Amino acid sequence: MNYKDYIKEIEERKDQGLHPKPIDGAELLSEIIAQIKDSGSKDRSDSLQFFIYNTLPGTTSAAGVKAKFLKEIILGESVVEEISQAFAFELLSHMKGGPSIGVLLDLALGNDAAIAKEAAKVLKTQVFLYEADTTRLKEAFNSGNEIAQEIVESYAKAEFFTKLPEVAEEIKVVTYIAGEGDISTDLLSPGNQAHSRSDRELHGKCMITPQAQEEIKALQAQHPDASVMLIAEKGTMGVGSSRMSGVNNVALWTGKQASPYVPFVNFAPIVGGTNGISPIFLTTVDVTGGIGIDLKNWVKKLDENGTPVRNENGEPILEQAYSVATGTVLTINTKTKKLYNGDQELIDISKAFTPQKVEFIKAGGSYAIVFGKKLQTFAAELLGVEVPQVFAPSKEISNDGQGLTAVEKIFNRNAVGSTPGKVLHAGSDVRVKVNIVGSQDTTGLMTSQELESMAATVISPIVDGAYQSGCHTASVWDKKAQANIPKLMKFMNDFGLITARDPKGEYHAMTDVIHKVLNDITIDEWAIIIGGDSHTRMSKGVAFGADSGTVALALATGEASMPIPESVKVTFKGDMKEHMDFRDVVHATQAQMLKQFGGENVFQGRIIEVHIGTLPADQAFTFTDWTAEMKAKASINISEDNTLIESLEIAKGRIQIMIDKGMDNHNKVLQGLIDKANKRIEEIRSGEKPALTPDANAKYYAEVVVDLDVIVEPMIADPDVNNDDVSKRYTHDTIRDLSYYGGEKKVDLGFVGSCMVHKGDLKIVSQMLRNLEKKNGKVEFNAPLVVAAPTYNIIDELKAEGDWELLEKYSAFEFDDSAPKGEARTEYQNVMYLERPGCNLCMGNQEKAAKGDTVLATSTRLFQGRVVEDSERKKGESLLASTPVVVLSAIIGRIPNIDEYKAAVEGIDLTTFVPSIKELTSTHAH
């Protein structure tokens, strides 16, 4: 973009009430610098403003040009009256690594003693140094350079951290209730606005509603000395995906500007929820140096025996412990770690102020601490001294005689920098090596921005494999996708990831659902996976959905930091009825757990260790995928040896297809994964290292036994959109059986697709069509049926097995990769649509059902406005069920009764499950 185009864009943005877009390109900034140097330029004063206040830092190409010009000013090679030498150093200090560090090192290690001293002063405050930077420092140090010695000694003492101002003892907040019940990140950063996430100011306009934004501004005007705390009343804050953009938006409206020279990058948001903050959302709040508070302002009413009092529906009655109504002024005391209203103590909030979290708040975010620790370790090693104890020691919990759960085993195996020889149990803080990383396409642009801001240019060599997907924008190749996706794929390909779409156009675009691909490229059940999506839940290894920043950190450093979570053990008993689908077992698990624990969700924030044993990875994935909806932190599958080998063989075949397509890169990452899979299979076969199992004497937070005998009807997750209690709407906890609907509930659209389905599901669709065709001569749809296979290889296999032909026969639309759809579908006929592999309706950012529809879907999303928006006449609702229920409902136009359902699935091979008969534990001594 040149200057003329930029000015034109600024005029266009003005009409939308937006400021100029921050500059990230070298070409534009070079032109701006030329105008600054030209004293007669009419654009000189604007150009100065853009250069100083509107250029993105880090490793953007603009940052490189800015750093170079500031160096010229410092050395007196260029004279700019408005930018003194001191001001040029200040601007460099706000550029967060990348080219600015290179320039500061040039100056610090240069011949001008006065300049070197000033450069050293700035360098001592910086933490985003990479190998190239530390290597230069090391060489200068080893050759006796005094300034290098001074910088290294400062780093060893971590003065970049210790000299920061302490966290204020009292933080005043004014409350703003963003909604009742769970607050989905979709409210904070709607999926249908995903395309604008990297344009922070524009994206900020979509948070909650324009009215809410005005109310927040009014509260800020009334209480200039307080921060606005966004609250989920009677719910959990930040459930769902889109964490980084959600937190960015909250910070934009309620936080503080991170640097006066970088627009629209804010930090330190404060959020609260009656039931706390969703785990992944809380991690992102930490990334931005914010505070997340578990308010517990509504509590269960107890009788004289201390038993919860229940209403006529059997729900515990809640009583308000204290009010957080909008506009309430509260005080957070960071020393006593309590929340006050005036002098009245309301609640202990020490969980929000652990020593580690206080460090994040002080440093303005968790990245600075991660990089700071690495830098301190480097400096101490170089000086040959013990690392001085500056940062809070990691909490290490080791219980004698207690065995390990599966997640504890994986964390101990992958731990970095913990006490050697010490066995760590749940609750310990651990830095772990990450094996597999996934970035997805609606958060990927933010991940690339995060990588630029933390000055990373290449993937960490310790990561086994990383993948950039194209599934969230697969449905529609519109102008927004055309502008964003090629840019993203090029950045990620250059960075070292395997990319779904080829920046050079040499291989066929693969829009496969990201979680499915990550599930295939995970070739070791001991792996740790980090992915930019809440459904990063693999059926091999342990996978954590993360915000785009944590993904960037994992890509750049190959590490992640977190406490070892507690686990809940899930086992099965009884027999699965032949007319049931495994999806029904998944829903029943949630329903049985809630019943077993009196409505308490024991899965929330914990690992679900599911002893699934006999189910291969694709089918087992349905369970692990849904655990995001159970609000679990993650899930681990315990498999029998033979089942795991079968899953690894399937994964190898799929990775080979990716290689055959031409997707491997110069590092031969995909081939490396196949080699590792072969090695793992050999270890299992030889008995050298059997499949991962927990110890028999491991300690669990709770144990859930799922009774398959009582699952006699298909189970449906219902958003319960008309529940009188607003906090009970749009949760995933209302699980009902088929009979509840009495065969009468109208269905406006059926959707078979998203990550919850596998090849067997699409075979079920074709088998049902075949059965009904035989019985009735033809099949007519009384509601539209949208079918989106999660991956291309499923379609290839269905073509080879003759199922695809039947689906084509009944479809009125089939995707065409050579001419993808240019705009989203808004109206549907009563026919079947074969859509391109990818997320489709589940993502809600491109395709949507018609407003006010009742949708029955195999997907995972029932949040308000996600798959379907409300119309003026009725609320849109997205109910979730198994594939056979969805297909039959689309054909008859309503939810079937049990007899209709049984007749329709007779003789069809549903996804069945026979639990392991053997105990899947080991008795290893540690």
Buried (B, 14 or more C-beta within 10 A) or exposed (E): BEBEEBEEBBEEBEEEEBEBBBBBBBEBBBBBBEBBBEEEEEBBEBBBEBBBBBBBBBBBBBBBBBBBBBBBBBBEEBEBEEBEBEBBBBBBBBBBBBBBBBBBBBBBBBEEEEBBEBBBBBBBEBBBBBEEBBEBBBEBBEEEBEBBBBBBBBBBBBBBBEEBEEBEEEBBBBBBBBBBBBBBBBBBBBBBBBBBBBBBBBBBBBBBEEEBBEBBEEBBEEBEEBBBBBBBBBBBBBBBBBBBBBBBBBBBBBBEBBBEBBBBBBBBBBBBBBBBBBBBBBBBBBBBBBBBBBBBBBBBEEEEEEEBEBEEEEEBEBEEBBEBEBBBBBBBBBEBBBBBBEEEEBBEBEEBBBEBBBBBBBBBBBBBBBBBBBBBBBBBEBBEEEBEEBBBEBBBBEEEEBBBBBBBBBBBEBBBBBEEEEBBBBEBBBBBBBBBBBBBBBBBBBBBBBBBBBBBBEBBEEBBBBBBBBBBBBBBBBEBBEEBBBBBBBBBBEBBBBBBBBBEEEBEBBBBBBBBBBBBBBBBBBBBBBBBBBBBBBBBBBBBBBBBBBBBBBBBBBBBBBBBBBBBBBBBEEEBBEBBBBBBBBBBBBBBBBEBBEBEBBBBBBBBBBBBBBBBBBBBBBBBBBBBBBBBBBBBBBBBEBBBBBBBEBBBEBBEBBBEBEBBEEEEBBEBBBEBBBEBBEBBEEEEEBBBBBBEEBBBBBEBEBEBEEBBBBBBBBBBBEBEBEBBBBBBBBBBBBEEBEBEBEBBBBBBBBBBBBBBBBBBBBBBBBBBBEEEEEBEBBBBBBBBBBBBBBBEBBEEEEBBEBBEEBBEBBBEEEEBBEEEBEEBEBBBBBBBBBBBBBBBBBBBBBBBBBBBBBBBBBBBBBBBBBEEEEBBBBBBBBBBBBBBBBBBBBBBBBEBBBEBBEEBEBBBBEBBEEEBBBEEEE
